[in-house]
Amino acid sequence: EVQLVESGGGLVQPGGSLRLSCAASGFTFDDYAMSWVRQAPGKERELVAAMSSTGGSTHYADSVKGRFTISRDNAKNTVYLQMNSLKSEDTAVYYCRARNYDYDYWGQGTQVTVSS
């Protein structure tokens, strides 16, 4: 059974930091590009950050460049999103996504709320 389990979300003040984790199982993690996608209330889903299967290339939304960092540990089948200098507009449900040419898997999401 394929599983993507996100953790690390919560309530944080503006300017604070959070680290999201996504533990994968049920598929060959090394064969998949991993990404984080978020959805704020009333808005469409937005790609936040992505990393290739080998970790050799990354992509970030302009809105998070310089503040967020995606990383992966293929030995632990886990992808991370380090979020610094958080802003209220970062409030959203954050989803982990695993994708290759044949398959596309999503986690259940974790809520991140940035508020004072």
Contacts in CASP RR format, 6 or more apart in sequence:
PFRMAT RR
TARGET T0000
AUTHOR 0000-0000-0000
METHOD contacts of the structure
MODEL  1
EVQLVESGGGLVQPGGSLRLSCAASGFTFDDYAMSWVRQAPGKERELVAA
MSSTGGSTHYADSVKGRFTISRDNAKNTVYLQMNSLKSEDTAVYYCRARN
YDYDYWGQGTQVTVSS
1 25 0 8 1.000
1 26 0 8 1.000
2 25 0 8 1.000
2 26 0 8 1.000
2 27 0 8 1.000
2 105 0 8 1.000
3 23 0 8 1.000
3 24 0 8 1.000
3 25 0 8 1.000
3 26 0 8 1.000
3 107 0 8 1.000
4 22 0 8 1.000
4 23 0 8 1.000
4 24 0 8 1.000
4 96 0 8 1.000
4 97 0 8 1.000
4 98 0 8 1.000
4 105 0 8 1.000
4 106 0 8 1.000
4 107 0 8 1.000
4 108 0 8 1.000
5 22 0 8 1.000
5 23 0 8 1.000
5 24 0 8 1.000
5 107 0 8 1.000
5 108 0 8 1.000
6 20 0 8 1.000
6 21 0 8 1.000
6 22 0 8 1.000
6 94 0 8 1.000
6 95 0 8 1.000
6 96 0 8 1.000
6 107 0 8 1.000
6 108 0 8 1.000
6 109 0 8 1.000
6 110 0 8 1.000
7 20 0 8 1.000
7 21 0 8 1.000
7 22 0 8 1.000
7 23 0 8 1.000
7 110 0 8 1.000
8 18 0 8 1.000
8 19 0 8 1.000
8 20 0 8 1.000
8 21 0 8 1.000
8 110 0 8 1.000
9 18 0 8 1.000
9 20 0 8 1.000
9 94 0 8 1.000
9 110 0 8 1.000
9 111 0 8 1.000
9 112 0 8 1.000
10 18 0 8 1.000
10 110 0 8 1.000
10 111 0 8 1.000
10 112 0 8 1.000
10 113 0 8 1.000
11 113 0 8 1.000
11 115 0 8 1.000
12 18 0 8 1.000
12 86 0 8 1.000
12 112 0 8 1.000
12 113 0 8 1.000
12 114 0 8 1.000
13 86 0 8 1.000
13 114 0 8 1.000
13 115 0 8 1.000
13 116 0 8 1.000
14 86 0 8 1.000
14 87 0 8 1.000
14 88 0 8 1.000
14 114 0 8 1.000
14 115 0 8 1.000
14 116 0 8 1.000
15 84 0 8 1.000
15 85 0 8 1.000
15 86 0 8 1.000
15 87 0 8 1.000
15 114 0 8 1.000
16 84 0 8 1.000
16 85 0 8 1.000
16 86 0 8 1.000
16 114 0 8 1.000
17 82 0 8 1.000
17 83 0 8 1.000
17 84 0 8 1.000
17 85 0 8 1.000
17 86 0 8 1.000
18 83 0 8 1.000
18 86 0 8 1.000
18 112 0 8 1.000
19 80 0 8 1.000
19 81 0 8 1.000
19 82 0 8 1.000
19 83 0 8 1.000
20 36 0 8 1.000
20 80 0 8 1.000
20 81 0 8 1.000
20 83 0 8 1.000
20 94 0 8 1.000
20 96 0 8 1.000
20 110 0 8 1.000
20 112 0 8 1.000
21 78 0 8 1.000
21 79 0 8 1.000
21 80 0 8 1.000
22 34 0 8 1.000
22 36 0 8 1.000
22 78 0 8 1.000
22 79 0 8 1.000
22 80 0 8 1.000
22 81 0 8 1.000
22 96 0 8 1.000
22 107 0 8 1.000
23 76 0 8 1.000
23 77 0 8 1.000
23 78 0 8 1.000
24 32 0 8 1.000
24 34 0 8 1.000
24 77 0 8 1.000
24 78 0 8 1.000
24 79 0 8 1.000
24 96 0 8 1.000
24 98 0 8 1.000
25 77 0 8 1.000
27 98 0 8 1.000
27 103 0 8 1.000
27 105 0 8 1.000
29 74 0 8 1.000
29 77 0 8 1.000
29 98 0 8 1.000
30 53 0 8 1.000
30 54 0 8 1.000
30 74 0 8 1.000
31 53 0 8 1.000
31 100 0 8 1.000
32 53 0 8 1.000
32 98 0 8 1.000
32 99 0 8 1.000
32 100 0 8 1.000
32 103 0 8 1.000
32 105 0 8 1.000
33 50 0 8 1.000
33 51 0 8 1.000
33 52 0 8 1.000
33 53 0 8 1.000
33 98 0 8 1.000
33 99 0 8 1.000
33 100 0 8 1.000
34 50 0 8 1.000
34 51 0 8 1.000
34 53 0 8 1.000
34 70 0 8 1.000
34 72 0 8 1.000
34 79 0 8 1.000
34 96 0 8 1.000
34 97 0 8 1.000
34 98 0 8 1.000
34 99 0 8 1.000
35 47 0 8 1.000
35 48 0 8 1.000
35 49 0 8 1.000
35 50 0 8 1.000
35 51 0 8 1.000
35 70 0 8 1.000
35 96 0 8 1.000
35 97 0 8 1.000
35 99 0 8 1.000
36 47 0 8 1.000
36 48 0 8 1.000
36 49 0 8 1.000
36 50 0 8 1.000
36 70 0 8 1.000
36 79 0 8 1.000
36 81 0 8 1.000
36 94 0 8 1.000
36 95 0 8 1.000
36 96 0 8 1.000
36 97 0 8 1.000
37 45 0 8 1.000
37 46 0 8 1.000
37 47 0 8 1.000
37 48 0 8 1.000
37 94 0 8 1.000
37 95 0 8 1.000
37 97 0 8 1.000
38 45 0 8 1.000
38 46 0 8 1.000
38 48 0 8 1.000
38 90 0 8 1.000
38 92 0 8 1.000
38 93 0 8 1.000
38 94 0 8 1.000
38 95 0 8 1.000
38 112 0 8 1.000
39 45 0 8 1.000
39 46 0 8 1.000
39 92 0 8 1.000
39 93 0 8 1.000
39 95 0 8 1.000
40 46 0 8 1.000
40 89 0 8 1.000
40 91 0 8 1.000
40 92 0 8 1.000
40 93 0 8 1.000
43 92 0 8 1.000
45 95 0 8 1.000
46 61 0 8 1.000
46 63 0 8 1.000
46 92 0 8 1.000
47 59 0 8 1.000
47 61 0 8 1.000
48 60 0 8 1.000
48 61 0 8 1.000
48 64 0 8 1.000
48 68 0 8 1.000
48 81 0 8 1.000
48 94 0 8 1.000
49 58 0 8 1.000
49 59 0 8 1.000
49 60 0 8 1.000
49 61 0 8 1.000
49 64 0 8 1.000
49 68 0 8 1.000
49 69 0 8 1.000
49 70 0 8 1.000
49 81 0 8 1.000
50 58 0 8 1.000
50 59 0 8 1.000
50 70 0 8 1.000
51 57 0 8 1.000
51 58 0 8 1.000
51 59 0 8 1.000
51 70 0 8 1.000
51 71 0 8 1.000
51 72 0 8 1.000
51 79 0 8 1.000
52 58 0 8 1.000
53 100 0 8 1.000
55 72 0 8 1.000
58 70 0 8 1.000
60 66 0 8 1.000
60 68 0 8 1.000
60 70 0 8 1.000
63 89 0 8 1.000
64 83 0 8 1.000
64 90 0 8 1.000
67 83 0 8 1.000
67 84 0 8 1.000
67 85 0 8 1.000
67 86 0 8 1.000
68 81 0 8 1.000
68 82 0 8 1.000
68 83 0 8 1.000
68 84 0 8 1.000
69 81 0 8 1.000
69 82 0 8 1.000
69 84 0 8 1.000
70 79 0 8 1.000
70 80 0 8 1.000
70 81 0 8 1.000
70 82 0 8 1.000
71 79 0 8 1.000
71 80 0 8 1.000
71 82 0 8 1.000
72 78 0 8 1.000
72 79 0 8 1.000
72 80 0 8 1.000
73 79 0 8 1.000
73 80 0 8 1.000
79 96 0 8 1.000
81 94 0 8 1.000
83 90 0 8 1.000
83 112 0 8 1.000
86 112 0 8 1.000
86 114 0 8 1.000
87 114 0 8 1.000
88 114 0 8 1.000
88 115 0 8 1.000
89 114 0 8 1.000
90 112 0 8 1.000
90 114 0 8 1.000
91 112 0 8 1.000
91 113 0 8 1.000
91 114 0 8 1.000
91 115 0 8 1.000
92 111 0 8 1.000
92 112 0 8 1.000
93 109 0 8 1.000
93 110 0 8 1.000
93 111 0 8 1.000
93 112 0 8 1.000
94 109 0 8 1.000
94 110 0 8 1.000
94 111 0 8 1.000
94 112 0 8 1.000
95 106 0 8 1.000
95 107 0 8 1.000
95 108 0 8 1.000
95 109 0 8 1.000
96 106 0 8 1.000
96 107 0 8 1.000
96 109 0 8 1.000
97 104 0 8 1.000
97 105 0 8 1.000
97 106 0 8 1.000
97 107 0 8 1.000
98 104 0 8 1.000
98 105 0 8 1.000
99 105 0 8 1.000
END
